[in-house]
Amino acid sequence: MLVAADGDLQRWTTIWEFRDDASCEHTTVTESLVEGLPLTRVRLCRYGLNGATMLVTYSGATGSVAFDFAFAGFSPDRLVLDGFEFDRIP
């Protein structure tokens, strides 16, 4: 995703990894196209499902974040979290 920010254009990349043991990892890479330097942030988490809602609790946080989720085109390889689609990376 490209985002305009204070005279800069930034590329934001988000990667989610969900494991069978309900642990997860949320990685965001923000790269300034002016500076050309990527900033990577990795957050460890746990997740649970409640109907069509995914509850994510980040390490060190006291509460959970709720995300609506679905699978685009009923494909298990295309996860949609709060309207943003993520493709499975083999």
N, C-alpha and C positions, 0 to 999 in steps of 0.2 A: 504494500500500500504506500503511495506517495502522499506526503502531508506537507503543506506550506506552513512554515514556522519562522516568524521574525526575520524576513529577508533570506531565508534559507529554504531549501527543499530537502526533506528527509524521507528516507526509505525505511519503513517499519516492517520487520518480518517477525511473525509470531509462530512458534512451534510448540505444540502440546504433545506430551507423551503420557499415555495412560497405560498402566500396567495391570495385570490380572489380580495383583494383591491390593488393589485400591489405592496404590501410591501413584503420584503423577509428578510431572516436571513441566513447568511453564517457562519457556525461553523467549525473550524478546531481544531482537537486534535492531538498534536504531543507528542508521548511518546518515550523517550529514553529507549532502552532495557538495556543499561548499568546502567543508574541511576534509571530507573523504575518510574520516576515522569512524569505525564502527564501535558502538558501545553495546556490550552483551550483558543481559541480566538474566540469571537463572534463579527461579523460585521453586523450591520443593513443595509438594502439596499432597493431600489425600483427597479422594473424591467419593461421592456416593450418589445414587440415583433415587429420585422420588418422582415417579411418573415421568413426565416430560421435562423435569427439572434436574439439572446436575448441580450438586452442592460441592463446592471446592473450598477446602480449608488449607490455607498456606501455612507453612512452618513458621512458628512464632506468632501467628495471629490468633485472636481469641474467638473470632466468629467465622462464619462461612460466607462465601459469595455464591449466589444462585444464578445459574445460567439456564435459559431455555435451550433445549437441544432437540435435534432431529437428525435424520439421515436423508440427504438430498437424493431424490430419485430412488428412494428406498435402497440405496447402495451403502453397504457397511464401510465403504472406502471414502465416503464424502460426509463428514460430520459438520453439522451446522450448530454453532454456539452463538446465541443471541444475534442471529442473523448473519454471522460471518461464517463462510464455508472454508473448511480445512480438508485437504486431500491427504489420504494415507500415503506415507513414505515407506516403501518396503525396506 
